[in-house]
Amino acid sequence: MASNSNMFPGDSSGEMRTATETTAARNQSTENSGLVMISAPFNGTNWLTWSRSVRIALEGKDKLGFIDGSYVKPHEGSADMKQWRITDSLVRTWILSTMTKDIVNAFFICFFCSNTLDRIGSKIW
């Protein structure tokens, strides 16, 4: 079995699977970055409602692991890295689309999604 550093959580059996074996790292044809994920964009005052809505939406798309850190970034040069970057970019786009323009400008420098919501929350509180 490969190193856990480039593995993704598996199914309910508890097995670890690589990024290419899990749907979380693959982008489904139904995943459209233009779809509305939540009804009220983050404006700096609605953190609790917004963050919960984003988590629910990402969990429904099997992408929550990209923001909570449970999907570990593969090693540079690994076969899984390209797909991980593509999916991470998609998740970042979804998150940015749920914020007001002023908030987006303030947080646009986030490089990877892991712990993004926590970082945003720490800036607000």
Buried (B, 14 or more C-beta within 10 A) or exposed (E): EBEEEBBBBEEEEEEBBBBEBBEBBBBEEEBEBEEEBBEEBBEBEEBEEBBEBBBEBBEEBBBBBBBBBEBBBBEEEBEBBEBBEEBBBBBBEBBBBBBEEEBBEEBEEBEBBBBBBEEBBEEEE
